[in-house]
């Protein structure tokens, strides 16, 4: 697995009710980038710089009130000061850490990233399931000649797994494993996390997956 800097992860509250929402989001984006491009550091940096640039744009266009007659308008100055502080302390430093404008200029663009993330689901599932089956064979059937292996796991998927959650032919399964084996443990966790969703109807699952990975580029 490539080295992955999640920031001061020990100091970040990753619960949904935590106060460190910015740090939590940046840590999640870094993890996502590592899963999507495990062997391409330059592309990871371009993605993270693009995501942060979108976040800065969102922050710059965020206003406490739109109506000048709103009673909260008197708090607008304090809000602007706080926003400027957050921009400087968190967003801009994150942007620079990933190459800033140079990374964004070299990136393929928001729509290209969105398409990649919306279509990587099947290959993540394939790689994660291969690892899961290797573990299951090793744990429950240690007597099998030669022990657990990628070939055995892929053979089982070819023979017994049906449906559209991931490819079921050997060539595509091996390609998915080759591409994501360095982060297969994360892919396996992803499969477990989305198992209930994947059992829903295909439109429901597809909508969930698209939303899950598109929110950072909204």
C-alpha positions in Angstrom: 0.0 0.0 0.0 1.4 3.5 -0.8 2.3 5.8 2.1 -0.8 7.7 3.0 -0.8 10.9 5.0 -4.2 11.3 6.8 -3.0 14.3 8.7 -3.1 14.3 12.5 -5.5 11.4 12.4 -5.0 10.6 16.1 -6.4 14.1 17.0 -9.3 14.0 14.6 -12.8 12.9 15.7 -14.0 10.8 12.8 -17.5 10.3 14.2 -20.3 12.0 12.3 -21.0 14.0 15.4 -17.4 15.2 15.9 -16.4 18.8 15.8 -13.4 18.3 13.4 -15.6 18.2 10.2 -12.9 19.8 8.0 -10.2 17.4 9.1 -12.6 14.5 8.8 -13.5 15.4 5.3 -9.8 15.9 4.2 -8.9 12.5 5.7 -11.7 10.9 3.9 -10.7 12.4 0.6 -7.1 11.3 1.1 -8.2 7.7 1.7 -10.5 7.9 -1.3 -7.6 9.1 -3.5 -5.4 6.3 -2.2 -8.0 3.7 -3.1 -8.7 5.1 -6.6 -5.0 5.6 -7.6 -2.9 3.3 -5.4 0.1 3.4 -7.7 -0.2 7.0 -9.1 0.9 9.6 -6.6 0.7 12.4 -9.2 -3.0 11.7 -9.9 -3.8 11.5 -6.2 -2.3 14.9 -5.7 -4.2 16.3 -8.7 -7.5 14.9 -7.3 -6.9 16.2 -3.8 -5.9 19.7 -5.1 -9.0 19.7 -7.3 -11.3 18.7 -4.4 -9.8 21.3 -2.1 -10.1 24.0 -4.8 -13.8 23.2 -5.1 -14.1 23.4 -1.3 -12.5 26.8 -1.3 -14.8 28.0 -4.0 -17.8 26.7 -2.0 -16.5 28.5 1.1 -15.9 31.8 -0.8 -19.5 31.8 -1.9 -21.0 30.9 1.4 -22.9 33.7 3.1 -24.6 33.8 6.5 -27.6 35.7 5.1 -28.8 36.7 1.6 -31.5 39.3 2.7 -30.0 42.6 4.0 -33.1 42.9 6.2 -32.4 39.6 7.9 -31.8 40.1 11.7 -28.7 38.0 11.4 -27.1 40.5 9.1 -25.4 42.1 12.1 -23.4 38.9 12.6 -22.2 38.9 9.0 -18.9 40.6 9.9 -18.1 38.0 12.6 -19.0 35.3 10.1 -16.7 36.7 7.4 -13.8 36.9 9.9 -14.4 33.3 10.9 -14.6 32.1 7.3 -11.4 33.9 6.4 -9.6 32.2 9.3 -10.9 28.8 8.3 -9.9 29.4 4.7 -6.4 30.4 5.7 -5.8 27.8 8.4 -7.3 24.7 6.8 -8.4 25.0 3.2 -5.4 27.0 1.8 -2.8 24.9 3.6 -4.4 21.7 2.3 -4.5 23.1 -1.2 -0.8 24.0 -1.1 0.1 20.6 0.4 -1.2 18.9 -2.7 0.6 21.0 -5.3 -1.9 23.9 -5.4 -2.5 25.5 -8.8 0.1 23.4 -10.6 -1.7 20.2 -9.6 -5.1 21.6 -10.6 -3.7 22.7 -14.0 -2.3 19.2 -14.7 -5.6 17.4 -13.5 -8.1 16.1 -16.0 -10.9 18.1 -14.5 -13.9 17.7 -12.2 -16.1 15.8 -14.7 -13.3 13.3 -15.5 -12.7 12.6 -11.8 -16.4 12.2 -11.1 -16.7 9.7 -14.0 -13.7 7.7 -12.7 -15.0 7.5 -9.1 -18.5 6.6 -10.2 -17.2 3.6 -12.3 -14.5 2.2 -10.0 -17.0 0.5 -7.8 -17.0 -2.9 -9.7 -13.2 -3.2 -9.7 -13.0 -2.3 -6.0 -15.6 -5.0 -5.2 -13.7 -7.5 -7.3 -10.4 -6.9 -5.6 -12.0 -6.8 -2.1 -13.8 -10.1 -2.7 -10.7 -11.8 -3.9 -8.9 -10.9 -0.7 -11.9 -11.9 1.4 -12.0 -15.3 -0.3 -8.3 -15.8 0.2 -8.8 -15.2 3.9 -11.8 -17.5 4.0 -10.0 -20.3 2.3 -7.0 -19.9 4.6 -9.2 -19.8 7.7 -11.8 -22.5 7.0 -10.0 -24.8 4.5 -6.3 -25.0 5.4 -6.3 -28.6 4.2 -6.6 -27.5 0.5 -3.5 -28.4 -1.5 -1.3 -25.4 -2.1 -3.2 -23.3 0.4 -5.2 -20.1 -0.3 -4.3 -18.1 -3.4 -5.5 -15.5 -5.8 -6.0 -18.1 -8.5 -8.3 -20.1 -6.2 -10.3 -17.1 -5.2 -10.7 -16.0 -8.8 -11.8 -19.5 -9.8 -14.5 -19.5 -7.1 -15.8 -16.1 -8.3 -15.9 -17.3 -11.9 -17.8 -20.4 -11.0 -20.2 -19.2 -8.3 -20.6 -15.4 -8.3 -23.3 -14.0 -10.6 -24.7 -10.6 -11.1 -23.4 -7.1 -12.0 -21.6 -6.1 -8.8 -18.3 -6.9 -10.4 -16.8 -8.7 -13.5 -17.0 -12.5 -13.4 -14.6 -13.5 -16.1 -11.0 -14.3 -15.2 -9.3 -11.6 -17.4 -11.2 -8.7 -15.8 -11.0 -10.2 -12.3 -7.3 -10.5 -12.5 -7.0 -7.0 -14.0 -9.0 -5.6 -11.1 -6.8 -7.5 -8.6 -3.6 -6.3 -10.3 -4.8 -2.7 -10.2 -6.0 -2.6 -6.6 -4.2 -5.4 -4.8 -2.1 -2.8 -2.8 -5.4 -1.4 -1.3 -7.3 -4.7 -1.4 -7.8 -4.5 2.4 -9.6 -1.2 1.9 -11.6 -2.6 -0.9 -12.7 -5.5 1.3 -13.8 -3.1 4.0 -15.7 -1.2 1.3 -17.5 -4.3 0.2 -18.5 -5.0 3.8 -19.6 -1.4 4.3 -21.9 -1.4 1.2 -23.2 -5.0 1.4 -26.7 -4.0 2.5 -26.9 -1.3 -0.2 -25.6 -3.8 -2.8 -28.5 -6.1 -2.0 -31.0 -3.4 -3.0 -32.2 -3.0 -6.6 -29.6 -2.0 -9.1 -30.9 1.6 -9.6 -30.8 2.1 -5.8 -27.3 0.7 -5.5 -26.0 2.7 -8.5 -27.5 5.9 -7.1 -25.9 5.3 -3.7 -22.5 4.7 -5.2 -22.7 7.7 -7.5 -23.7 9.9 -4.6 -21.0 8.5 -2.3 -18.1 9.4 -4.5 -19.6 12.5 -6.2 -20.3 14.5 -3.1 -16.7 15.7 -2.9 -16.9 17.1 -6.4 -20.4 18.5 -6.2 
